[in-house]
Structure formats: C-alpha cells, structure tokens
C-alpha cells in the first residue's frame, strides 16, 4: 500500500514538473519588440496631434489677421464717410482748411462714434509711421472745443495696422468745371474737401489689404452727372 502511494506521488510530481517545464513568460527580445512597436504607435499619435494643433493655430492666426484688416477698414470707412465741412485751421491768408492730407498723413473732422458723440465733433488724424516691424497705420482722436481753443487729445494713438511694408493715401476731387481731377498725393486746397480718399497698403505675403476708396458724403452731389468720380475708383497704380 505504501509502495503504491509513493508511486502515485512520484508520478504526480513528474506531471507537475512536466507542466512547469513548458510554462514560461516573455523573453527580453519580445518585450523590447513590443516596446518598440508601442513607441512607434505613440510617435504616430503625437505627430498627428501636433499636426492638427499647428493647423488649428495657423487657422486662428489667419482669422485674427482677417479680423484686424476688416476692423481697420470699417473704422476708416466710417470716419471718412462722416467727414464734416468743419474748419480745422486757417492758412496764412486766412482761408479755411477743412481737410489736410499728404501721402502718409491726413486730418479731418468727424463726429465721435457712439456715446462719445455727445462730446461734439472730433479731429481724426491718420498717420503711417515707422514701427518695430515695418510701418504702422495709427489713428489719433482729438476733441475740438467749441470755443476755438487748442484741440484736446482723446486717449493715446491707436495702431490700426502693423507690419505695413509700404503704402500711402491719395485724394481726388473736382475742378472748377465740376470735372474729376487726377489722383493726388496731397490735398492742401483751402475751402474744399476731396470727394474720394484712397488708402492703399502693402502687407506681408500672407496678408492682404483690399484697396480702400471711400467717398466723402459731404460732397456727394459732386459725384453725380457726367463727372462721375467713381470712374477710376481703383485708384492710382492699381491694375485694370
């Protein structure tokens, strides 16, 4: 009986040893291979996420640039369209100057926007000045006191456009016969105002400034009839 029990126990140990002999884990090479595959998978996922992030960021930058251009043009169009025939100053002969413009500077009077309009008309000054990255289109507002005293600046100058490569302002009016004149880089005529003002800017290659030509409403009657100033609206130097 004891011999049978020992024999049975011995066979059981042999079977257990056999099973243990064929049960094993992953080898080092298999682990390294799995880790390499996982690393490649993670690298692919990271590349995809990074590419998507860059695409989103580039899209956001483009939208911001478009918004900047649109906001600047809306401001310029609104202020120029509301230009008033109100004296800025007088020349040496005592003649009234309503509008003063050069290739990189212009001054005119327009009503203040929104609730600020209660403060009366304002002098708007637009300038192309040198900035850190090219030129800047800057707007300054100043209140014109009713007593004729010196203008009072209304806050700090505001940058409308930055990174401007080149550009300028040009003006168009009518002659004494009511015929449209050529585009001019300056407007120094006393007692008159231009009928059209063009602002043309050159921006970096990834940005675009649509040519802006604004009619001044105060001279709207001069734009009707045979001498229609809208002829040549594209401005000087523009393509067909």
Secondary structure, DSSP 8 states (H G I E B T S, - for coil): -HHHHHHHHHHHHHHHHHHHHH-----HHHHHHHHHHHHHHHHHHHHHHHHHHHHHHHHHHHHHHHHHHHHHHHHHHHHHHTEE----EE-TTS-EES-EE-SSEEEEEEE--GGGGGG-EEEEEEEEEE-SSSEEEEEEEEE--TT----EE-SS-EEEEEEEEEEEEEEE-B-TTS-B---BS-B--TT---SEEEEEEEE-TT-----EEEE-GGGGGGGSSSS-TTTTTT-TT---
